[in-house]
């Protein structure tokens, strides 16, 4: 009888044992940072830690090659993948992205214009990092003349010295790189491109995806989301979200 009572008590108390999840990801700073084969920090990592703590879920991170990570989550062998798009069905996502890839045109801080306008680029050269097919595609679509450099430090140094007027860069790295070489910059809005990335759950974890999404909404309202992102970026989640909406 005592054993039956204990079983019934456990069945009626789901929070006695936390749910356990396995989440995979790769090195995509400042969203996810891998050190010694461990996901240790980054705004997506910190966000997941805080939200799962509030939801009373236990979890572990696994660092895997990106394609393998996606495949295992699709098959349900792992529970979730960090920073996936909505196009990797049957992976399930909520309404709130946890990361954005926002590509924009950056200019010197004292540049008179604040809005992105195609007419500004006639007979001008846009600097961009070498080797990124997505950047090249955007430049071709906008008929820009381009100058490619090996890294963004070179580009923002040239911008600082007036040798370039425009640099195409990712908002997650632009300000940090510019700050490191003493360049004061600002983006021309709206962004040229804004892509959303989510914590994607396996197709067997639809309810977990909904719970996680509801927690993100709560954390956005109480300011926790902004506080996490401001540790790694010069702006919070709310500002990223609003700028993404303006780009659509």
N, C-alpha and C positions, 0 to 999 in steps of 0.2 A: 504493500500500500504506500509506503514511504517513497519507493522508487517511482510509482505512478504519479504521485503528487509532484515530485521534482520535474518529471517530464512535462506535466501540464503547466507547471510554473514557467518552464523555459519556453514553451510554445506561446504562452501569453505575454512574454517579455522579450520582444525581438531586439531590444537595444542592449540586452546583457552581452551579446556577442556582436561586435561590429561587422558590417559587411566587408569583404576583402576583395580588392581589385588589383589587376596587373595592367599597368599603363606603359606603353612604349613610346619612345621618342628619339630624336637625333639632335645633333649640335647645330642650333640655329640662333645664335645670340642676336639681340639680348632677350629673345623669347625663352630659349632653352640653352643652358650652358653645361657642357659635359667636361668633367675633370676626372682623370684616371678612370675612365669608362663608367662614370656615375653622373646622372643628372642631379646637379646640386642646387642650381638656382636659375634665375631668369623670371620675367614677369609671368609667363605661363605656368612655370613650375610653382612659383610662390602662390599664384592664384588657386591652382589645383590643391595645394597643401591646405590652404585656409578653408576653401569651400568643403573639402572632404572632411576636415576636422569638424566643421559645423554640422555636416550631415551624418557624422559618426560612422564614417567609412574608413576601414583600414586599407592601405594600398601599398604597392611597391612599384618603382620605376625600373624599366629595362631599356638599355641603350641598344638599338638595333639599326642595321641599314634600313633606309627609308622604305624601299619597295617591299622588303620582307616584313617590316612593321605593319604596313598597310594590308598586306596579304593575310597575315595572321589575325588581324582584327576582323577583316571581312569573313574569315572562316570561323570566327568565334573562339579561336584558341587563346587570344588575349582579349582583354576587356575594352581597351580604349587606346587611341593614338592621339598624341599632342599635335595640334596645328595641321589639320587636314581641311580640304575644301569640301563643299557640298557635293562635288562631282564624283566622289569615290563611293557610290552606292555599291552594296547595301549598307555601308557604314551610316549610322544614325547621328544627326546633329540637332542641337536646339536652335533657338532664335538668336542667341547672343554669341558673337565671335569672341575668341579669347586673344586673337592677334590679328593685325592688319599688315598687309604689304602695300604701303601707299607710296607710289612714285610721283615725285613732283619736281617742278623747276625751282631751283634755289638761286637767289641773287644776293648781292651785298646788302647789308642792313640799311644803307642810305639810298638804295635804289628807289626811284620815285613811285613806280607802279607797285600795286599790291595784288592785282588780279591777273590771272593767266589769260592772255589773249593771243591768238595765233598771229595777229598782225605784228606783234612785237618782234617776231623772229625772222622777218624778211631780211635777208643779207646778213644774218647773225649766225654765230657758231655756238652750238650747244655742246658742252663737255659732258662726257659720260664714261663710266668704267668699261674697260675692254673685256670682251669675252662673254657678255650676257646677251643671249638671243632675244630675250624679252625687251631689253632696252633698244636693241637694234630694230626690232619690229615697230616699237613706238615711234622711233625717229623716222622710219620709212613712211609710216602712216601720216605723220605730220609734215613730211617733206623738209626735215631739218638738215642743215649742214652740221656735221658733227666733228668733234675732236675726241679721240679715245685715248685714255691714259691707263696705266697699269693699276692704279688705285685711286680712291677718292681723296686721299691726302694731297696728291699732286694736283687734282682738279680744283680743290678748294684753295690751295696755295695760289694757283693761277687766277682764281676768282678774286682773291684778296688783293693781288697785285694789279688787277685790272686787265689781265691778259685774256680773260674770258668774262662774258656778261652773264652767262647762264650755265648751270650745272644740273643735269638730271640725276637725282639721287633718291635713295630709300629713306623715308622719314625716321626709321629706326636707327639709322647710322649717321645721317647727315650732320646733326647738331654735335654729336660726340666727336666726329672727325674734325669738323670745323673748329670746335673749341680747342682740340689738341694742337692746332697750328695757329691759334689766335685769330681766326677769321670770324667776323660777325655776319651772320646770314639770316635770311628769312625766306619762307616759301611763297610762291605766287599761287593763290588759291582760285578755283578748286584744283585739287590734285589731278594730274594727268591720268592716273590710274589708281584704283583702290580695290585690293583683293582681300577677302575675308577668310580667316582660318579659325577652325573650331576644335574643341575637344570632341573627337569622333568616337562613338561607342559602337561595339559590335551589334549586329542586327538582333541579337538575343537580349540586349540590354536597353531596350527602348524606354522602360520605366526609369532607369538610372539617368538616361539622357534628359528626361523631363525634370527629374528632381534636381539635377545639376543646373539646368537652365533656370529653374525657379530660384535657386540659390544665387546665381549670378545676378538676377534681377534684384534680389534683396541686397546684395553687396554693392550694387551700383547705387541704390537708393541711400544706403547708410554711409557711403563714401569710401568703403574698403577697397573697391576696385581702383579708384583714383590713387589712393595711397600706395598700392602695390606698384602701379605703373610708374608713378613719379619717382620710385627708387631707381628706375633704369632709364627713364625718358624725361625730356623737359616738359612733358605735358601728360595729363591723366587720360584715363580710358574714355571719359565723357567727351573730351575734346576730339579724340581720335574717332569716336563713334559719330559725332556731329559732322566732322569733315568728310567722313566716308559717305554719309548721307548726301552731302552737297555735291559729291563727285558723281553720284548715280544719275 
